[in-house]
Amino acid sequence: MSSVGYLTESAKYFTEEEAILDAKRCLLCEDAPCSKGCPIGSNPRAFVELVAKGEIQEGVELLRENNPLAGICSRVCPYETYCVGGCKQTSLKEPVMIPYIQKFLAEYEKDTSSIIKTELKENTSDKKIAIVGSGPSGLAAAASLAKKGHNVVVFEEREEVGGWLSYGIPPHRLPKEVIREDVNYIEKLGVKFVTDCKVGQDKTIDELREEGFDAFLLCTGFNKGRIIKVKGYDYDGVYDAVSFLAEAKSKDGNIPTGKSAIVIGGGDVGMDCGTTAKLTGFDKVRVVVRGPLEEMTASKKELEYLQKVKVPIFDNFDSVQIIGDENNKVCAMEFKGVDDDSKLVIDTDTVIFAVGQMSQGIESIAPVKVDNRGIVQTNNFQTSINDIFATGDIVTGDKTACYATALGKRVSVAIDEYLSK
C-alpha cells in the first residue's frame, strides 16, 4: 500500500439525515449514562437531543462550549468505554452512535463556518499564563483559561501545534486538518501559540516571569518511547513507537520501508504502529504481544482496524533477542512462549517497540519534584513550585487523549483559583 491509504481517514461519517435518525433513537434517559460516562463533560445526551430535533447549530454550540477539542475527540475517543459504553446499559438493542453524531457536528461546523460564539474575546483579566506543551491537556486548558478571561500563550517546541495528536496518532485515525480546525477554534478564543520554542532552552521560566507571566502549566506529555533492552536492541532497524509514528506523520507516510516489520506491544500505540507500518508500504507486518489476545489493552475499534489491514497478531510470546547481520542491521527476531517451551523466530528488517512511554526533559524546564518514574508530584495540579502547575500524562501516567482533555479542563479551575487569590 502507498501513503495514500495511510492518509485516508478510516472512520465512518454520518450525513445530516443519518445523524438525526440515529439521534432520534435516544431514549433521553433521566440518569443519562452516556453523559456520566464522558470524562470531558461533553454532555452527549443534551447535544444528541438537539440533533434529534434538527437543531444542528445549537448542537454545535453546546458541543463546543463543553469540549474545545470536539473534532479531535470524536475521532480518538475510546467511546466503547465512555459514552457508548453508557448507552449500552440502556434497553436499546444497539447503542446510539454518539461519536458519529459528534463528528457530524464538528464537520457541520467546519463546512458551514457555523460557529457563533468564537469571536476573538477581550481579555478581562490582567493575568498571563504560559502553557508549555500543546497536546490535548495544554489545548483544553488554554481554551478554558481563555474563556475565563485570562491571557494565555502556549509554547510548543515543534513546528506543529498538537503534541501527540500531531506527531503520534496516525492520520487514518486523526487527520491533520481536524487538529487544525480545533486549534483555530482555540485561537479565536484569544489564545496565542508560539512554535519552535523549547522552554528551558530557548526561553526560561525566569525569563517568562520577567515578561509578566503569573502562572505556568507544564503538560509536555510522555514524549519518549521505551525500548526493551534485549540483546540486539541497539542494532540498525530498531525503533521506539514515539519516534516511528512521529516520523511517519510528519512526512505524510513517505518514509523508508523494508520488507518486514515486527511491532512489540498490544495497546493502542502498538495497533497504530502496526497499521502505520502496513499502510506506509512494509510488505509484511506482525504484532507480537506477551499476554493473551483477550487481555490486550487496545481498544476494540483499533484492533479491528489492524485486522482489516491484514496484520496478524502472535500472542503469548516474550522477546528473547534481536538478530543482526554482519553490519549490525536487524535481520530477525527471536521469541519464546510465555506458557510453554515453544520458540518463534521471524525474519524482519525492522523492529518497533510499543511498550510504553515516559517523560523526558522536565528538569530542564523547571526543578519541580518528580518521583522515581519521572511523574511530576502535584497537589490539585500545583507542583512543588507555587506558580507552576502540571497536568496530563506527566501527572497521571500514560492515558488517553480524551482523559488528557478532561484534565486540561480541570487544571484550568485550579489555576484560575490560584490567580484569584
C-alpha positions in Angstrom: 0.0 0.0 0.0 1.1 3.6 -0.5 0.9 6.6 1.7 -2.4 7.4 0.1 -4.0 4.7 2.2 -2.1 6.0 5.2 -3.6 9.5 4.8 -7.2 8.3 4.3 -9.4 8.6 7.3 -10.9 5.2 8.2 -13.8 6.0 10.4 -17.4 6.3 9.4 -19.2 9.7 8.8 -22.9 10.4 9.4 -24.8 12.6 6.9 -27.2 15.1 8.5 -30.1 12.7 7.8 -28.3 9.7 9.3 -27.3 11.8 12.4 -30.9 12.9 13.0 -32.3 9.4 12.5 -29.7 7.9 14.9 -30.3 10.7 17.5 -34.0 10.0 17.4 -33.3 6.6 18.8 -32.1 8.1 22.0 -34.3 7.3 25.0 -33.4 10.6 26.7 -32.7 8.7 29.9 -33.0 10.9 33.0 -29.9 9.4 34.5 -28.0 9.9 31.2 -25.4 7.1 31.5 -23.8 8.4 28.3 -23.1 11.8 29.8 -22.0 10.2 33.1 -19.5 8.2 31.1 -17.9 11.1 29.4 -14.7 12.2 31.2 -14.7 15.6 29.4 -18.2 16.6 30.3 -19.4 16.9 26.7 -22.9 16.1 27.8 -23.8 13.9 24.8 -27.4 13.4 26.0 -28.0 17.1 25.5 -26.4 17.5 22.1 -28.0 14.3 20.8 -31.4 15.6 21.8 -30.7 18.9 19.9 -29.7 16.9 16.8 -32.9 14.8 17.1 -34.9 18.0 17.0 -33.0 19.2 14.0 -31.4 22.0 16.0 -28.0 21.4 14.5 -26.5 24.9 15.1 -27.5 24.7 18.8 -25.9 21.3 19.0 -22.6 22.6 17.6 -22.6 25.5 20.1 -23.3 23.2 23.1 -20.7 20.7 22.0 -18.0 23.4 21.5 -18.9 25.1 24.8 -18.2 21.8 26.6 -15.4 20.4 24.6 -12.8 22.6 22.8 -11.4 19.5 21.1 -14.7 18.3 19.7 -13.4 17.2 16.3 -10.4 15.5 17.7 -12.2 13.6 20.5 -14.9 12.4 18.0 -12.1 10.5 16.3 -9.8 9.3 19.0 -12.2 8.7 22.0 -12.4 5.1 23.2 -16.1 5.6 23.1 -17.0 1.9 23.8 -15.7 2.6 27.3 -17.2 6.1 27.7 -20.4 7.4 26.1 -21.4 4.4 24.0 -20.5 2.1 26.9 -23.0 4.0 29.0 -25.7 3.8 26.3 -25.2 0.0 26.2 -26.6 -0.1 29.7 -30.0 1.0 28.5 -32.7 -1.1 26.9 -31.7 -0.2 23.3 -30.8 -3.2 21.2 -28.0 -1.2 19.6 -26.4 1.9 21.3 -26.8 5.3 19.7 -23.5 6.1 17.9 -22.7 9.2 19.8 -19.2 9.7 18.3 -20.6 9.7 14.8 -23.1 12.3 15.7 -20.4 14.4 17.4 -18.2 14.0 14.3 -21.1 15.2 12.1 -21.5 18.3 14.3 -17.8 19.0 14.0 -17.9 18.6 10.2 -21.1 20.7 10.0 -19.3 23.5 11.9 -16.4 23.4 9.5 -18.4 23.1 6.3 -20.8 25.9 7.2 -18.5 28.1 9.2 -21.3 28.0 11.7 -19.6 29.0 15.0 -21.3 32.0 16.5 -19.6 32.1 19.9 -15.9 32.1 18.9 -15.2 35.7 18.2 -11.9 36.9 19.5 -12.6 37.5 23.2 -11.4 40.6 25.1 -9.2 39.6 28.0 -10.9 40.6 31.2 -8.0 39.6 33.4 -4.6 41.1 33.8 -3.1 37.7 34.4 -0.8 36.0 32.0 -0.4 32.2 31.8 2.3 30.3 29.9 1.4 26.7 28.9 4.4 24.5 28.0 3.2 21.8 25.6 0.3 21.8 23.1 -1.0 18.3 23.5 -4.7 17.7 24.4 -4.2 18.8 28.0 -2.5 22.0 27.0 -5.0 22.8 24.4 -8.0 22.2 26.6 -6.5 24.2 29.5 -5.7 27.1 27.1 -9.3 27.2 25.9 -10.8 27.0 29.3 -8.5 29.7 30.8 -9.2 32.0 27.8 -12.9 31.6 28.4 -12.2 32.7 32.0 -10.7 35.9 30.6 -7.0 35.3 31.1 -4.2 36.0 28.6 -2.9 32.6 27.5 0.3 31.8 25.5 1.1 28.2 24.5 4.7 27.3 23.8 5.4 24.3 21.6 8.9 23.1 20.8 8.0 21.6 17.5 6.8 23.1 14.3 3.2 21.9 14.5 0.8 22.5 17.4 -0.9 19.4 18.9 1.8 17.3 20.6 1.0 13.6 20.4 -2.1 14.5 18.4 0.0 15.9 15.6 3.0 13.6 15.9 1.7 10.3 17.3 -1.8 9.4 16.2 -1.9 8.3 12.5 -4.0 10.3 10.0 -6.2 7.4 9.3 -7.5 7.9 12.9 -6.9 11.7 13.2 -6.3 13.8 10.0 -4.1 16.9 10.4 -6.9 19.2 9.2 -9.1 18.1 12.1 -6.4 19.2 14.6 -6.1 22.5 12.7 -9.8 23.1 13.0 -9.8 22.7 16.7 -6.7 24.8 17.1 -8.3 27.5 15.0 -11.3 27.5 17.4 -9.0 27.9 20.4 -7.1 30.8 18.6 -10.4 32.5 18.1 -10.8 32.5 21.9 -7.7 34.7 22.1 -5.1 32.0 22.8 -1.6 32.7 21.2 0.7 29.9 20.1 4.5 30.1 19.9 6.0 27.2 18.0 9.6 26.1 17.5 10.3 27.3 21.1 11.7 25.0 23.7 11.0 26.4 27.1 14.1 25.8 29.3 16.4 26.3 26.4 15.1 29.0 24.0 13.3 30.8 26.8 13.5 30.0 30.6 10.7 30.1 33.1 12.6 33.0 34.9 12.7 35.0 31.6 8.9 34.4 31.2 8.4 35.6 34.8 10.2 38.8 33.9 7.9 39.2 30.9 5.0 39.3 33.2 3.7 35.7 33.3 1.9 34.9 36.5 1.4 31.2 36.3 2.8 28.3 34.3 1.4 24.9 33.2 3.6 22.0 32.3 2.0 19.5 30.0 4.8 18.1 27.9 3.4 14.6 27.8 5.2 11.3 27.6 7.5 12.4 24.8 10.0 9.5 24.7 9.3 5.9 23.8 10.6 2.9 25.7 12.6 0.1 24.2 13.1 -3.4 25.8 16.8 -3.8 26.2 17.1 -7.4 24.9 20.2 -8.5 23.1 20.5 -6.6 19.8 18.3 -3.6 20.9 20.9 -1.2 19.6 21.0 -2.7 16.0 20.1 -0.6 13.0 16.4 -1.0 12.3 15.2 -0.8 15.9 12.7 2.0 16.7 10.6 3.1 19.6 7.0 3.8 18.8 7.1 7.6 19.5 10.0 8.1 17.0 8.4 5.8 14.4 5.0 7.4 14.5 6.3 10.9 14.6 8.5 10.4 11.5 5.6 8.8 9.6 3.1 11.5 10.4 5.4 14.5 9.9 6.3 13.1 6.4 2.7 12.1 5.4 3.7 8.5 5.4 6.6 8.9 2.9 9.2 7.1 5.0 11.7 4.4 4.0 10.1 1.0 4.4 11.6 -2.5 4.5 10.2 -5.9 3.6 9.1 -6.8 7.1 8.3 -5.1 10.4 7.6 -6.5 13.8 5.7 -4.5 16.4 6.1 -5.4 20.1 3.1 -4.2 22.2 -0.7 -4.8 22.4 -2.0 -1.3 23.3 -3.5 1.4 21.0 0.0 2.6 20.2 1.0 -0.8 19.2 -2.0 -1.0 16.9 -1.1 2.4 15.5 2.4 1.2 14.7 1.1 -1.9 13.0 -1.4 -0.1 10.8 1.2 2.7 10.1 3.8 0.2 9.0 1.4 -1.6 6.8 -0.2 1.5 5.2 3.2 3.1 4.5 4.5 0.2 2.5 6.0 -2.6 4.5 5.3 -5.9 2.7 4.8 -7.9 5.9 3.9 -6.6 9.4 3.3 -8.7 12.5 2.4 -7.7 16.0 3.7 -9.8 18.9 2.3 -9.5 22.4 3.4 -11.1 25.7 -0.1 -11.9 27.0 -3.2 -13.5 25.5 -5.3 -11.7 22.9 -8.2 -11.3 25.3 -6.0 -9.3 27.7 -4.7 -6.8 25.2 -5.3 -3.2 26.2 -6.0 -1.9 22.7 -9.5 -0.6 22.1 -11.8 -2.7 20.1 -12.0 -0.3 17.1 -8.2 -0.1 16.8 -7.8 -3.9 17.0 -10.5 -4.3 14.3 -8.8 -1.9 12.0 -5.4 -3.7 12.4 -7.2 -6.9 11.4 -8.9 -5.1 8.5 -5.5 -4.1 7.0 -4.5 -7.8 7.5 -1.8 -7.6 10.2 -1.6 -10.8 12.2 -1.0 -10.9 16.0 1.1 -13.5 17.7 0.1 -13.7 21.4 1.8 -15.3 24.4 5.3 -14.7 23.2 8.1 -12.9 25.0 11.1 -11.2 23.4 14.4 -13.0 23.6 16.8 -11.3 21.2 17.1 -9.3 18.0 19.3 -11.0 15.5 21.6 -8.9 13.3 23.8 -9.4 10.2 27.5 -8.6 9.9 26.7 -4.9 9.6 24.6 -4.9 12.8 21.4 -4.5 10.8 18.3 -6.2 12.0 17.6 -9.4 10.1 15.3 -11.4 12.5 13.9 -11.6 16.0 13.6 -14.5 18.4 10.7 -15.1 20.9 9.9 -17.7 23.4 6.5 -19.0 24.6 5.2 -17.5 27.8 3.4 -20.6 28.9 5.5 -23.4 27.2 8.9 -24.1 25.6 7.8 -23.0 22.1 10.2 -20.8 20.1 9.4 -18.3 17.4 11.9 -16.7 15.0 10.6 -14.2 12.5 12.7 -12.7 9.7 12.4 -8.9 9.7 14.4 -5.8 8.9 12.5 -3.5 11.3 11.5 -3.9 15.0 9.2 -1.3 16.6 8.8 -1.3 20.4 5.4 0.0 21.5 5.9 -0.9 25.2 5.2 2.3 26.9 6.3 5.9 27.0 8.0 8.2 29.5 8.6 11.9 30.2 11.9 13.4 29.3 13.2 16.9 29.9 11.0 18.2 32.7 14.1 19.0 34.8 15.4 21.3 32.0 12.2 23.3 32.2 11.7 23.7 36.0 13.1 21.9 39.1 9.7 20.5 40.1 9.5 17.4 42.3 9.2 14.1 40.4 9.0 10.5 41.6 11.3 7.7 40.6 9.2 7.1 37.4 9.5 10.7 36.3 5.9 11.5 37.3 5.5 15.1 38.4 4.2 15.3 42.0 1.3 17.7 42.4 -1.4 18.7 44.9 -4.6 19.7 43.0 -2.3 20.1 39.9 0.1 22.5 41.7 3.7 21.4 41.8 6.4 21.9 44.4 6.8 25.4 42.9 3.8 27.6 43.7 3.3 29.3 40.4 3.9 26.1 38.3 1.2 23.6 37.6 1.3 20.3 35.7 -1.2 18.1 34.1 -1.7 15.3 31.5 0.5 12.2 31.2 3.3 13.7 33.2 1.0 13.7 36.2 -1.2 10.6 35.6 1.0 8.3 33.5 0.1 7.2 30.0 -3.7 7.8 29.5 -6.0 8.5 26.5 -6.2 11.8 24.7 -9.7 12.3 25.9 -8.7 11.8 29.5 -5.9 14.3 29.0 -8.5 16.8 27.6 -10.6 16.3 30.7 -7.5 17.0 32.9 -6.9 20.2 30.9 -10.3 21.5 31.8 -9.8 20.6 35.5 -6.4 22.2 35.8 -7.8 25.5 34.5 -10.1 25.7 37.5 -7.1 25.2 39.9 -5.0 27.9 38.0 -7.9 30.3 38.0 -8.4 29.9 41.7 -4.7 30.4 42.3 -4.7 33.6 40.2 -7.8 34.9 42.1 -6.1 34.9 45.5 
